[in-house]
């Protein structure tokens, strides 16, 4: 399922220059073709989901984004950044 979804991101990115991928610790080899062909639209941020969400929010005005993270981490870690700044 994950590979199928990411393959579609790559296909869409080849059709639309506004499509950007921001990943969070992907398995080795996933989206290697996109990384090679479209390096300026492929970002791997490691295990920093809050940073990935922040990047996506900042880029969303002009780009179509697909963020990828392990599902159970995204809600908690994405909220950790803003919660930290509000304290």
N, C-alpha and C positions, 0 to 999 in steps of 0.2 A: 504494500500500500504506500509506504513512504517513498520508495523508489519511483513508483508510478507518478505520484504527485510531483516529485522533483523533476522527473523527465518532462512533465507538462510545463513546468516553470521554464525549463531550457527551451522547449519548443516555442513557447510564447515570447521569450526573450529574443529569439531569432526573428520573430515577426514584428516586434514592437520595441523600439529602442528605449522606451520608458520603463520597461520591465527590469527590475533589479532584484537580486537575491542577497539576502543577509542571513547567514547561517549561524547556528550555535552548536558547535562541536558535532559536525556530521561524521558519519562513518567514513573511513578512508575509501576513496575512490568514487563516492557519490558526487555527481555533478563535475567530474574532472573535465569532461568535454566542454561544458560551459566555461569553466575556469580558463581553459586553454584558448577558446575562441572569443570569449567576451570578458576578459579580465577586469575591465573597468566597471563591470556591472555584477561582479561576484565578490562578496565580502564574507570572510569567515572570522567571527569575533570570539570564538572559543566559548567557554562556559560563563558568559556574562549576559544573561538574558535581559537584565535591565538596560544594559548598554545597547543591545540589539533593538529593543523597543524604542529607546531614545533616538537612535540613528534613523529608524524607520519613520518616526514622528517628524523628525527634521527634514527628511527627504520627501515626505508624502505630498508636499504641495505640487511637485512637478513630475513625480515618478510613480510608477505602479510597482508596489513592493510585495515580496513574498518573504516572510520571516519564517525560519524553521528552528524549532527547539523541541526538546523532549517535553511533551505535553504537561506533565505534572510539575515541571519547574517554571514554566512560563508565567502562570498567574501570580505565583508567590514572588518570584524574583523580579518580575516586571513592576510589581507594586512596591518593592523594597526601595527602589531608587527615589521615586517621588515621596514616599513616606519618610525617608531619611532627610530629604530637603525641607520637609514641612515641620520637622521637630525642632 
